[in-house]
Amino acid sequence: MITQRSVQEILSVVRIEDIVGDFVTLKRKGANLGGLCPFHNEKTPSFNVNPVRNIFKCFGCGEGGDAVTFLMKHENISYPEALRYIAKKYNIAVEETEVTKEVLQEKQLADTLFIVNERALKFYQSQLFDTDKGKSIGLQYFKQRGFREETIRKWGLGYAPEHRDVLTKTLTTEGYSIENLRKVGLTSQYDNDFFRGRVMFTIQGLSGKPVAFAGRIMQSDAKVAKYINSPETEIYTKSRILYGLVHARKAIQQKDECILCEGYTDVISLHQAGIENVVASSGTSLTTDQIRLIKRFTPNIKIIYDGDAAGIKAAVRGLDMVLEEDMNVKVVLLPNKEDPDSYVQRIGATAFQEYIEKEAKDFIFFKTQTLLEEAAGDPIKKAKLVKDIVSSIAKIPDPVKRQLYIRECSALMRVEEAVLIGETGKIVRKNLEDKKAGRAAPTPSVSDEAGQPTDNQKVIEETFGEKKPQELEKSGTDYQDLDIARIIVMHGEALFIADRNITVADFILLDIEELINNIEDKLAKKILSEALNLLKNNEKVTQQFFLQNPSKEIRDFATNVFSSPFIYSENWENKLSRPLETQKMPDSNFEKDAIYALKRFKLVHIDKFMKISHSEIGKAIADKNVEQETKWLKIYMKYKAMHSILTKELGTVVLKSV
């Protein structure tokens, strides 16, 4: 178990932009950073990173939290594993106490599949470097491909022996369960090794953990598949993994371009040659999930195909989905009988880079020229070609980009631009109608007469996230209860009266202590109760207490409080010399915010007590109980006097009173 001292050290140095930046390309947006959300599909960035608060928030899907939360969600790992990831990144030594058998079992259950794969990786590498067969077959093969030893170790290359169950017996003897070996696809249902007599390639996720393996057969005349991959498991979905991305992502961000190849050795050879912004689709046709994974780092993709007939056909088949994701895609055909691995080793890295820069063709133009050659002299084929090209152009979401392609393709195909515009428009409209027909009905929301969400509705949704207005309306006090909780979370540690060392939390919580037990909203009650307990124990009510709270509800609430889809424009002051004159910036205006919220909180609770008193007076009158009637009338008048004072201070107009 990681010691509390280590946890605090890790959390004190971590920077949210460093962690998220490993998985998402972030661009500056005022004081914050933005990018495409990794948790849902989107074309317009709504993912926000706040370096000051050290949190992230997506205003599209609602996900949010700190760096640890991000890693746990993105990498599907436990809290301790997320801490270890951060510690490794910042070179922090992790202190761990001896764990109980129960805790150890719980940890192994959470991380077991990764642990099994990590052990298998060590086994395959040991077989490659430390056994005669591994050296003579596997290591010799990799060296013939031109791979240096540091490259072999970096990429987790190895060797699986030919024997039926060497890996299975080795790992089960060490205590790994046969069930877990089957779960990750290392052992078959008959307890045999899945990979035998093959050189091994390790497939890693973005965190660097091994999620699967691929094996290449060594016999050239074997009647089995040349390459086989691990079956899909709980930690490996083939269509969502790009081979080499963990090593390529920084280079992709720096160059703002991703090169896509077909094979494992292509990627390794190019990386070894210094061309590092390259990945492979792991032996599968390019999928939408893989395209979206690339788009998180760059909108520009360059796909390299072998220059034979099969490569040309592959280049024009199935890439419309790249256009649908609004990617800028170029195609490079290598000389005949060459692949990236062989070609870069033959001509060198510099010449290879020059070649792909020179030969890269825009996908639409490449497709047009290729199909035109096939349709030469045949009007029927040409008509089919026009429809094919128009269909591809219609996939492009950006109307300006569509228009530019139509103009260029009109010249290439010698077809009037108006014809292409008309045909493209038909397809675009049909696509929109199809999407609309398949879309679920929108969820009703509070709106004004024009059908637009009201300002109050927007504030509620932005501040309280998933809590729906209908839930807030169950009680008239719920909104004010949550607003008080918001102020405590956001400004609790700020000094309210500096010369007396009184914080906002002191000012509010000690005033409403007796009311906290009467709060109906469970989340607000929990937040205020925990904050009050901190004060009673002479501890500070800090923002980090809520952002890193054990309760997910509280963490999510705090993240929502500190996140906003809006940024303050600096132009009023910097360009127009018009700073705020009558008040502080909203983030610093907590004194008025706290006073106003406290009065509103009291007012709604007094309203509630007045209604209770009024009800009790009615019961006493019905029972002809004069004593009870007098008692509750005095209570009612006391509350009414307090109510009158607060409404005047708040400038509230009372339309009706009980």
Phi, psi and omega in degrees: 000135180288131182292156181296326179297318178294320179301313181296322179296317180296313183291334182283336183258341186294139175244123186304324182292331177293316183289308181296325180297341175289341186236344184221137173283120183252140177235146183295133176226087186066231179279347184253182178234148181225161178187186178279133183293131178277356185258349174206161183281126176210151179257333176252123185300129174231009183269128187234136177240126180253101183295329181292314180276346182064041181225164173236157178205132173257122180274003175267307184253349176093353180296143179192168179150199179261190184297322180294315178301317180301312182295318180299318181287313187289319185261359180055050181238168182278170179302311178299322180295323177295319177297319179294323177301313181295317180300318179296320181296323183259010179056047178258129176286128183265123175273131179227137175272161179293128185266154177287164179300321181294315180295320179298317179297321179295317180296316180296325178296320182288322187250009192301320184293320176294320181298317179297315180296321178297321178291321178296321178301315178298322179298311182296322179289323177296319177298325182289316187265338191245000179241153182297315180298315181300317180292315186285331182257298186290306183296322178298320179298312182295323179290326175295330176284355178090013182277130176280161185299320180296329177292317180300318181287318181300319185269003175067039179279150183203196182217133176256118183295162185285338185300153192298318190214037183296311180298313183300313181294319181299313185285323179291327176297326180280354177111359177282134185285146179296329179296319180289327176295324177289322182299324180267002174081018179273336182233138181281174179295342179263014178067025173262156175295135179290320179256124178218135177063038182225151168279146191246140175241129179271130178258121184249149172278181182295336179280352182094356180283142177288120181257339182193179179223158171230142181234137178251129180290150182263333181282125183288335182257013183292143181264043177228170182299139180297315177240140169230147178248159171304145173294162179292140184226187178296335182248003183221114171241112189306319185287352182248010183242138173243123183293128176090358184296327180299327179270343188259342193300321180296316179294323178298316179295317182294318182272349182054042178197142176243129175263129182246125177246182181259325191248159178297314183292332176300312182297313183296318180298316181293319177299315180298330179278357178099000177264094194258352180271047187231141178221172176228157183272020173057042174073017178234157174297148182302132182248163179299319179298321179292321178297316180294328177296317177296318185298336176295339181252331180195149175271002186249125183229136179237118185254126182258127178240153172296149188276010179275181183299321180296322179295320179295317179296320180296326183292330183260001185248126169080013181260005178299330181293335175294318178294322180299330179274011176060039177266151173266107188245133175238154183240137175236125174259126178280162175303155183304140179067021176241148169233169183305320180299306183291323187287319180292327179286333181279320186251350179091161187295316183297311180296324179297314180297319178297321181296311184290333175291317183288319187269354181294128180238140174304136188302316181298315181291323177298314180297318180299311182295319181296313181289330177297321178297321180291329185265007185307123176078002181240103184297328180293316178296324181293321178298319178295321178300315181302315180296322180296313181294316180300320178300320178291316181298323181295342179286341185286122183291326185282115183296327179294316179295322177301316182297319179296318178296318179301316181298314182291318181292329176301316179291319182294318185267354182056049176237138183303138182300322181299324179296315181294321179298315180298314181293321179296317180302319179300314183292318180300315180296319180296318179299319180294319179296319179297317180295318180296320181294328183269358184275141178290153179298141182292150179286130180299147178219163177295131183215165176273188184294335180276000179086006181266146177303138179288161179301320180298319178298317180297316180300316180299312183293319182290326184275318189251009171060241188285349181289116185280151179305324180301323180290323180293331185276358178301326179222143179293343182271344189301315183298315181292325177299314180291329179290321175297318177299320178301315182293320179297317180294315188280320188233010186308322184272353181289144179285124180269314174236098191298316186290344177250006178057039179260124181270171176301320179298317177300311185301317185275307190293322180290338178281327185249014185308318184287342182270344187300321181293342180270357182290130183275323181293119186296320182292314179299317180298319181295316181297311183292324179294316180294321179295319179296321178298323176300314180299317181295335178264015179059034176251157182278145175268092186260160176298321183295331178302322181275321181293333181245024182293145177300333180279122178298323179302314181291318178300314181296319179298314181298318178299317179296321180298319184273359183249142176215139177285357183250154174232152179280131178283130179275352188292330180303317182271316186289321185257326185253358181053045181235073178287167174297130185253329187257352181203167178281169172300148185308321182294336183257358186268044189283337181298307180296321179301314183293315181297313182297314182296321179297316179294319178296319178301312180297319184299314182291327177287325175296319175306315182297315181292326177297319179295319178297315180298317180300319179295318181293325177298316179301318179295319182295320178297316180298325180273358183056039180259094186295321181299312179294323180298316180296317180302308184288333177292319177298317179297318181297316182294324177297313179296323182294322178296317178296320180298317181297317179297314182294320180296324178292317180296325181273348183071029182272134177269122180268111181278328183208138179233148180282000000 
